[in-house]
Amino acid sequence: METTSRGVAQTPATESGQQVPSARRTVDGYLRAPFPWYGLDEAFSGPRWLMQVGTTADGVVEHGSIGHGDPPTVRNEYATGAGQEAKEKFAVVVTVAASPPRRTADGTGLLEATSVSSAAWLAGVGLLSCTWPGQMDHSLRDDWLEQQTETAWVLADDLEGSDWSTLSLPVDGVPTAFHYRESEFGWVLAGSTSAGVHVGAYGRGMSAYGLGFAVVKDIAAYA
């Protein structure tokens, strides 16, 4: 799936954990989307915030993310050892338009189809992008991130494999099957909705088992 955001569903942050003001996304991109956005349902009462949208080379919005809880930051003091809890509690919901293979607007190229695997990969990369394994320096993290991103794609391309389990969660009040996996960095899940979109999610510090998803009624309220 080729988009201008390269599928990284995260608001950029400095190593100290402060969000870069110039990188804050406006609601405009979300309003241009021809599909509904999903977030956690009304059972979640914490903060909600926009992250970013991904567009095709033609400028068509193809996916985007909405955060819930504590905005994830990249901090090299984060550790995932036994007995240590995540410093942040967050869940990010990724909405991906379900699309078949299609030509670009100028007819010169072909855009890949989107699928549940697309949502799983975007969620996996999103989790990696806000993860900094303990005791890893800058030069090593770049190599680690590249390797783990490739691994995330391999895993997303094999949702029926042993690395994934099945989790049933409500989507607009209807029990829906999701592909689910955990790692030392957090959890990732992905599934499809009856609204013609795929939903992925990732998080840390918040359990995925009690989550529910629903269409965002007024995305402009996030501005």
Residue pairs with C-beta under 8 A, 6 or more apart in sequence:
1 7
1 62
1 63
1 96
1 112
1 114
1 118
1 121
1 122
2 56
2 57
2 111
2 112
3 54
3 55
3 56
3 62
3 63
4 54
4 55
4 56
4 57
5 52
5 53
5 54
5 55
6 54
7 54
7 63
7 121
7 122
7 125
8 125
8 126
8 129
9 51
9 52
9 54
9 63
9 64
9 65
9 92
9 94
9 122
9 123
9 125
9 126
9 129
10 51
10 52
10 65
10 72
10 92
10 126
10 129
10 130
11 19
11 20
11 23
11 24
11 25
11 49
11 51
11 52
11 67
11 71
12 19
12 20
12 23
13 19
13 20
13 71
13 72
13 73
13 74
13 130
14 20
15 74
15 75
15 76
16 75
17 73
17 74
17 75
18 73
19 71
19 73
25 50
25 51
25 52
25 53
26 50
26 223
27 50
27 219
27 220
27 222
27 223
29 52
29 53
29 55
29 61
29 64
30 37
30 50
30 53
30 61
30 64
30 219
30 222
31 219
31 220
32 53
32 61
33 53
33 61
33 64
33 97
34 60
34 61
34 97
35 95
35 97
35 195
35 196
35 197
36 95
36 195
36 197
36 215
36 216
37 64
37 66
37 95
37 215
37 216
37 219
38 66
38 93
38 95
38 171
38 193
38 195
38 197
38 199
38 213
38 214
38 215
38 216
39 48
39 66
39 68
39 93
39 213
39 214
39 216
40 48
40 68
40 91
40 93
40 211
40 212
40 213
40 214
41 170
41 212
41 213
41 214
42 214
43 210
43 212
44 68
44 91
44 211
46 68
46 69
47 68
47 69
47 70
48 66
48 67
48 68
48 222
49 66
49 67
49 68
49 71
49 222
50 64
50 65
50 66
50 67
50 222
50 223
51 64
51 65
51 66
51 67
51 92
52 64
52 65
53 61
53 62
53 63
53 64
54 61
54 62
54 63
54 64
54 122
55 61
55 62
56 62
56 104
56 111
57 104
57 109
58 104
58 105
58 106
61 97
62 96
62 97
62 99
62 114
63 94
63 95
63 96
63 97
63 114
63 118
63 119
63 122
64 94
64 95
65 92
65 93
65 94
65 95
65 122
65 126
66 92
66 93
66 95
66 216
66 222
67 90
67 91
67 92
68 90
68 91
68 92
68 93
68 206
69 88
69 89
69 90
69 91
69 203
69 205
69 206
70 88
70 89
70 90
70 205
71 88
71 90
72 88
72 90
72 92
72 130
72 204
73 88
73 130
74 129
74 130
74 131
74 132
75 87
75 132
76 132
76 134
76 136
76 137
76 141
77 134
78 86
78 87
78 131
78 132
78 133
78 134
79 134
79 135
80 86
80 133
80 134
80 184
80 185
81 134
85 205
86 186
86 204
86 205
87 205
88 204
88 205
89 203
89 204
89 205
89 206
90 203
90 204
90 205
90 206
91 201
91 202
91 203
91 206
91 208
91 211
92 123
92 126
92 201
92 202
92 203
93 199
93 200
93 201
93 213
94 119
94 122
94 123
94 126
94 199
94 200
94 201
94 202
95 197
95 198
95 199
96 114
96 118
96 119
96 122
96 197
96 198
96 199
96 200
97 114
97 196
97 197
97 198
98 114
98 115
98 192
98 196
98 197
98 198
99 111
99 113
99 114
100 113
101 110
101 111
101 112
101 113
102 110
102 111
103 109
103 110
103 111
104 110
104 111
114 198
115 198
116 159
116 179
116 190
116 191
116 192
116 198
117 156
117 157
117 159
117 190
118 156
118 198
118 200
119 190
119 191
119 198
119 199
119 200
120 155
120 156
120 159
120 179
120 188
120 189
120 190
120 200
121 152
121 153
121 156
121 157
122 200
123 188
123 189
123 190
123 200
123 201
123 202
124 152
124 153
124 155
124 156
124 188
124 202
125 149
125 152
126 202
127 185
127 186
127 187
127 188
127 202
127 203
127 204
128 145
128 148
128 149
128 152
128 185
129 145
131 185
131 186
132 141
133 141
133 144
133 185
136 144
155 161
155 163
155 164
155 181
156 190
158 164
159 179
159 190
163 181
164 179
164 180
164 181
165 179
165 180
165 181
166 177
166 178
166 179
166 180
167 177
167 178
167 179
167 180
167 189
167 208
167 209
168 175
168 176
168 177
168 178
169 175
169 176
169 178
169 189
169 191
169 208
169 211
169 212
169 213
170 176
170 212
170 213
171 191
171 193
171 194
171 199
171 212
171 213
171 214
172 193
172 194
172 195
172 213
172 214
172 215
173 212
173 214
174 194
176 191
176 192
176 193
176 213
177 191
178 189
178 190
178 191
179 189
179 190
179 191
180 187
180 188
180 189
180 208
181 187
181 188
181 189
185 204
186 202
186 203
186 204
186 205
187 202
187 203
187 204
187 208
188 200
188 201
188 202
189 200
189 201
189 202
189 208
190 198
190 199
190 200
190 201
191 198
191 199
192 198
192 199
193 199
193 213
195 215
199 213
201 208
201 211
201 213
216 222
